[in-house]
Amino acid sequence: MRAPARPSDRRSRAEAVLDSLTVSSRRGRGLLIVLLVAAAVLAPIAITAVAVWQAAHTDEASRVDHADVILVLGAAQYGGDPSPIFRGRLDHGALLFEQGFAERIMVLGAAQAGDEFTEAEAGARYLLTQGIPQEAVHTSPEGNTTFESLRGAAERMRELELASAFLVSDPWHNLRIRRMSRDLGIDGFVSATWHSAARSQSTRLQGYARETFAYLYYRVFGR
């Protein structure tokens, strides 16, 4: 026959159970804190990623029939010849012009180190070869980043007393360039070209992912 447990033994077992419950409670709270922190970090990323995708598939030329100018964001050029990505943007800008969405088209972008031409100059030359009238073509050869280029364009637009613009770039840039343009005082509407966009699914996903973080960076740091 088992001897009755002594009071000290019962206290020891109770304390052990209490300690176990305390440790479990602390682990539970720790896990909850980790989950809350993860949610706080991941939720803005997920929301922004959806917004980038939605903006990429929005062409505001379908609802806005006119603006003061078409802004074509620059891209690589080689000795004055636009790269395929740049040509895609320029062709889309020229199409908007020919369809009467604006009476002016402005090409943005400075030169990279060692370049003979700025992106704006190379783009303007290309547009002239496509039959765009010289008096309709403007340049803003400023900036080596998207924000700097748009800031230069905003200054040039103020000089020309222009307020609204269609923004032409690759589709995953839409959310960021629309936000930047409006922060700079431009009444901007996005109309991207898919002709210069990446062809493979993996490259497109990389573009969306890169722009998700680029947009968040801009919202935090303002550049």
SULJO-V768936 format. One record per pair of residues at least 12 apart in sequence whose C-alpha atoms are under 8 Angstrom apart, sorted by the first residue. I is the first residue (numbers start at 0). J is the second residue. D is the distance in whole Angstrom. If there is no record, write none. Layout:
i = {I	I}
j = {J	J}
d = {D	D}
This chain:
i = {44	44	44	47	47	47	48	48	48	50	51	51	51	51	51	51	51	52	52	54	54	54	54	55	55	55	55	55	55	56	57	57	58	58	58	59	59	59	60	60	60	60	60	63	64	65	65	65	66	66	66	66	66	67	67	67	67	67	67	67	68	68	68	68	68	68	68	68	68	69	69	69	69	69	69	69	69	69	69	69	70	70	70	70	70	70	70	70	70	70	71	71	71	71	71	71	71	71	71	71	72	72	72	72	72	72	72	72	72	73	73	73	73	73	73	73	74	74	75	76	76	77	78	78	78	79	79	79	79	79	79	79	79	80	80	80	81	81	81	81	83	84	84	84	85	85	86	86	87	87	87	87	88	88	88	88	88	88	88	89	89	89	90	91	91	91	92	92	93	93	93	102	103	103	103	104	104	104	105	105	105	105	105	106	106	106	106	106	106	106	106	106	106	107	107	107	107	107	107	107	107	108	108	108	108	108	108	109	109	109	109	109	109	110	110	111	117	118	119	119	119	120	120	123	123	123	139	139	139	145	146	146	146	149	149	149	150	150	153	153	153	153	162	162	162	163	163	163	163	164	164	164	164	165	165	165	165	166	166	166	166	166	167	167	167	167	168	168	168	169	169	169	169	169	170	170	170	170	170	171	171	171	172	173	173	173	174	175	175	175	175	177}
j = {211	212	215	211	214	215	207	208	211	174	171	172	173	174	207	210	211	171	207	170	171	173	174	170	171	172	173	174	191	170	189	190	189	190	191	188	189	190	100	165	188	189	190	188	100	99	100	101	100	101	163	164	165	101	102	103	161	162	163	164	101	102	103	104	105	161	163	164	165	92	95	96	101	103	104	105	164	165	166	167	92	104	105	106	107	152	164	165	166	167	88	89	92	104	105	106	107	166	167	168	88	106	107	108	145	148	166	167	168	85	106	107	108	118	119	122	108	118	118	118	121	114	114	115	116	115	116	117	118	120	121	122	124	121	122	125	118	121	122	125	195	194	195	196	122	195	122	195	192	193	194	195	167	168	169	191	192	194	195	122	125	126	126	167	191	192	104	167	126	129	131	135	135	136	137	135	136	137	123	136	137	138	139	118	119	120	122	123	136	137	138	139	140	119	138	139	140	141	148	149	152	139	140	141	142	143	148	139	140	141	142	143	148	140	143	143	140	140	138	139	140	138	140	136	137	138	151	152	155	176	176	179	222	179	180	183	180	183	180	183	184	185	184	185	186	185	186	187	188	185	186	187	188	187	188	189	190	187	188	189	190	191	189	190	191	192	190	191	192	191	192	193	195	196	190	191	192	193	196	206	207	210	210	189	190	191	214	210	213	214	217	189}
d = {7	8	8	6	8	8	7	7	5	7	6	8	7	6	7	7	6	7	7	8	7	6	5	4	5	7	6	7	8	7	8	8	6	5	7	6	6	6	8	8	7	7	6	8	6	7	5	6	6	5	5	5	6	6	7	7	6	6	5	6	5	7	5	5	7	7	7	5	7	7	8	7	6	6	5	6	5	5	6	7	8	6	5	6	7	8	6	6	5	6	6	6	6	7	6	5	6	6	5	6	8	6	5	7	8	8	7	6	6	6	7	5	5	6	7	7	7	7	7	6	7	8	7	6	7	7	6	8	8	7	5	8	8	6	8	8	8	6	6	7	7	8	4	7	8	7	8	7	7	8	5	5	6	6	7	8	6	8	7	7	8	7	8	7	8	6	7	6	7	8	7	6	5	6	7	6	5	6	8	6	4	5	7	8	5	8	6	6	8	6	5	6	8	5	6	5	6	7	6	8	7	6	5	5	6	7	6	8	4	5	5	6	8	8	7	7	6	7	5	6	5	7	7	6	7	7	6	6	7	8	8	7	6	7	6	8	8	6	8	7	7	6	8	6	6	6	4	6	8	7	6	5	6	6	5	6	6	6	6	5	6	7	6	5	5	7	8	5	6	5	6	7	7	6	8	5	6	7	7	6	6	6	7	6	8	7	8	8	8	5	8	6}
